[in-house]
Amino acid sequence: MITNNHIKDIPVLSCTDIVKSYDDGAGKISVLNQISLQIQASEKLAIVGASGSGKSSLLHILSGLDSPTSGKVYVNGLDIWNESVSKQASIRNQHLGFVYQFHHLLNEFSALENVAMPLRIAKRSKDESEQKAEEALTLVGLSHRLSHPPGKLSGGERQRVAIARAIVHRPDIMLADEPTGNLDSKTGEQIYDLLLSIQAETKMALVIVTHDLKLASQMERSLTLDNGKLITL
C-alpha cells in the first residue's frame, strides 16, 4: 500500500529502462532509449534538452500521464503501470502534482474552483476543497484573485493558479513541463522563483523540464536529454 510516509532509501519517484517509440507510418521513431532515473524526497532536479528531444515525453511518463513502450515507473516503490486505471488515477491525484507549459485551466470556473478540482475529484467535501484551494492560492500570491476566471487573469497569474492546483493536495513531488516557456522573461523568472520558494517551504521534490541552462543551474542536480539518453551536466 502506498503512503505519504517515505520508506527510507526508497525514491519518491523512479523509472527503469524506459523506452518510448512511435510508428509514424514510415517506420519506428525512438524518442527515449533505456532511461533509468531516481528522484529522492525533497530533491530539486532539472532536465534540459533541445526542443523535440523528448523531455515532455519523459515527464509525462514519469507522472503517469502517458505510458512507456517498455520499462517501469515507480511512485514510492509502487509500479504504477502494473496497477488498474483507477489506481493509477488515484496515485496521480494523491502523490503527484503536474504543471503544464500551457496552464490547462478551465475557463468556465473561477481560480478557486480550478484549484479545488483535484480535491473534489478525490471526493473531499466542497468546504474542505475550497479552504485548501484558498490556502494554495494564497501561497502563490493570488488571495485577491479567488473568484476570477482564467480569462480575467494575466499569463503569469494563470500559471500561478496552475501551480496552486498542482500543490493543493500537497503531493510528494511536483513535475513542471517548461513552466516558464510561455511567459516573458521577467514573468518567467518570477514563476521560477515561486516554484523554488514553494519547494523550500513544502519540502516536496521538484522536477522541472526546461531549455534554460541558467534556470537549471539553480537546481541541486541537472541532467540533459540527448539522443534519447540522460546525461549528467
C-alpha positions in Angstrom: 0.0 0.0 0.0 1.4 3.4 -1.0 1.5 6.1 1.7 2.8 9.6 2.1 5.3 8.4 4.6 8.5 7.7 2.7 10.2 4.5 3.4 13.9 5.0 4.0 16.1 4.7 0.8 13.0 4.3 -1.5 13.0 7.1 -4.1 9.8 9.2 -4.2 9.8 8.6 -8.0 11.9 6.4 -10.2 12.0 4.7 -13.5 14.0 1.8 -15.0 14.8 1.1 -18.7 12.2 3.4 -20.1 11.7 3.2 -23.8 9.3 5.3 -25.8 8.9 4.9 -29.6 6.3 5.8 -32.2 5.4 4.4 -35.6 4.8 7.3 -38.0 3.8 5.0 -40.8 7.2 5.1 -42.5 9.0 3.4 -39.6 9.7 3.4 -35.9 10.9 6.6 -34.3 12.7 6.2 -31.0 12.3 9.1 -28.5 13.5 7.6 -25.2 16.1 4.9 -25.0 16.6 2.8 -21.8 16.3 5.7 -19.4 16.7 5.0 -15.7 16.3 7.7 -13.0 15.8 8.1 -9.3 14.4 11.1 -7.6 14.7 11.3 -3.8 12.2 13.1 -1.4 12.8 16.9 -1.4 15.2 16.8 -4.3 15.3 19.5 -6.9 16.1 18.2 -10.4 16.2 19.9 -13.8 16.0 18.1 -17.1 17.2 20.1 -20.1 17.4 19.4 -23.8 16.7 20.9 -27.2 13.1 21.1 -28.5 11.9 17.7 -29.7 14.5 15.9 -27.5 11.7 14.0 -25.6 11.8 16.0 -22.4 8.0 16.3 -22.2 7.5 12.7 -23.2 9.7 11.6 -20.3 7.9 13.9 -17.8 4.5 12.7 -19.0 5.6 9.1 -18.5 7.1 9.8 -15.0 3.8 11.5 -14.0 1.6 8.6 -15.3 0.0 10.8 -18.0 1.5 8.6 -20.7 2.6 5.0 -20.9 6.1 3.9 -21.9 6.6 1.5 -24.8 8.6 -0.6 -22.2 10.1 -0.1 -18.8 8.9 0.6 -15.3 7.8 3.7 -13.3 7.6 3.6 -9.5 6.0 6.1 -7.1 7.2 5.4 -3.6 8.2 2.0 -4.7 4.9 1.1 -6.4 4.9 0.1 -10.1 2.2 2.4 -11.4 1.9 0.8 -14.8 1.2 -2.5 -13.1 -1.9 -1.0 -11.5 -5.5 -0.6 -12.7 -6.5 2.6 -14.5 -8.5 3.7 -11.4 -5.5 3.1 -9.1 -3.2 5.0 -11.5 -5.6 7.9 -11.3 -5.6 7.8 -7.6 -1.8 7.8 -7.4 -1.6 10.8 -9.7 -4.3 12.6 -7.7 -2.7 11.9 -4.3 1.0 11.8 -4.8 1.9 13.7 -8.0 1.4 17.4 -9.0 1.8 18.4 -12.6 2.3 21.9 -14.1 1.9 22.3 -17.8 3.5 24.9 -20.0 0.1 25.9 -21.1 -1.8 26.0 -17.9 -4.8 23.9 -19.0 -7.3 25.8 -16.7 -11.0 25.5 -17.3 -12.3 28.9 -18.4 -15.8 28.3 -17.1 -14.6 28.0 -13.5 -13.0 30.5 -11.1 -9.4 30.3 -9.9 -10.7 28.9 -6.6 -12.8 26.2 -8.4 -9.9 25.3 -10.7 -7.6 24.8 -7.8 -10.1 22.9 -5.7 -10.8 20.4 -8.5 -8.2 17.7 -7.6 -9.7 17.6 -4.1 -13.2 17.4 -5.4 -12.2 14.6 -7.7 -10.8 12.8 -4.7 -14.3 13.2 -3.1 -13.3 15.7 -0.5 -16.0 18.0 0.7 -16.7 21.3 -1.1 -15.9 23.3 2.0 -12.6 21.5 2.7 -11.6 21.6 -1.0 -12.2 25.3 -1.2 -10.4 26.0 2.0 -7.4 24.1 0.8 -7.6 25.8 -2.6 -7.7 29.3 -0.9 -4.6 28.3 1.1 -2.8 27.2 -2.1 -3.8 30.4 -4.0 -2.6 32.5 -1.0 0.7 30.6 -1.1 1.2 31.6 -4.8 0.2 35.2 -4.1 -3.3 35.2 -5.5 -5.5 35.6 -2.5 -7.1 38.6 -4.2 -8.0 36.6 -7.4 -10.1 33.8 -5.9 -13.2 34.5 -7.9 -11.6 35.5 -11.2 -11.9 33.1 -14.1 -8.7 32.4 -16.2 -9.8 34.8 -18.9 -9.6 37.7 -16.4 -6.1 36.8 -15.3 -2.7 37.6 -16.8 -0.4 34.9 -18.2 1.7 34.9 -15.1 -1.4 34.7 -12.9 -2.8 31.8 -14.8 0.4 29.9 -14.3 0.3 30.7 -10.6 -3.2 29.2 -10.5 -1.9 26.1 -12.3 0.9 25.8 -9.7 -1.6 26.1 -6.9 -3.7 23.4 -8.5 -0.6 21.1 -8.7 0.2 21.6 -5.0 -3.3 21.9 -3.4 -3.2 18.2 -2.3 0.4 18.5 -1.0 1.9 15.9 -3.3 5.2 14.1 -2.7 6.6 15.6 -6.0 5.8 18.4 -8.4 6.7 18.0 -12.0 6.7 21.1 -14.2 6.9 21.0 -18.0 8.6 24.2 -19.3 6.5 26.2 -16.8 8.1 29.5 -17.9 8.3 28.7 -21.6 5.1 30.6 -22.5 5.9 33.7 -20.5 8.1 36.8 -21.0 11.5 36.6 -19.3 10.6 38.8 -16.3 7.4 36.9 -15.5 9.2 33.6 -16.2 11.8 34.4 -13.6 9.1 35.2 -11.1 7.4 31.9 -11.7 10.7 30.0 -11.4 11.4 31.8 -8.1 8.0 30.9 -6.9 8.5 27.2 -7.7 11.8 27.2 -5.7 10.1 29.1 -2.8 7.2 26.6 -2.7 9.7 23.7 -2.7 11.7 25.2 0.1 8.5 25.6 2.2 6.8 22.3 1.5 9.9 20.1 1.0 8.2 18.3 -1.8 10.5 17.0 -4.6 10.6 19.2 -7.7 11.4 18.2 -11.3 11.5 20.9 -13.9 11.9 20.3 -17.6 13.4 23.4 -19.3 15.7 24.5 -22.1 17.1 27.4 -19.9 20.5 26.4 -18.6 20.6 29.5 -16.3 17.4 28.3 -14.6 18.6 24.7 -14.5 21.8 25.7 -12.8 19.9 26.8 -9.7 18.7 23.2 -9.1 20.5 20.6 -7.0 21.0 18.3 -10.0 20.7 18.8 -13.7 20.5 16.2 -16.4 20.4 16.7 -20.2 18.4 14.6 -22.6 20.3 13.9 -25.8 19.5 11.3 -28.4 17.1 9.6 -26.1 19.6 9.3 -23.2 20.0 11.2 -20.0 23.5 12.6 -19.4 24.7 14.4 -16.2 25.6 18.0 -16.9 
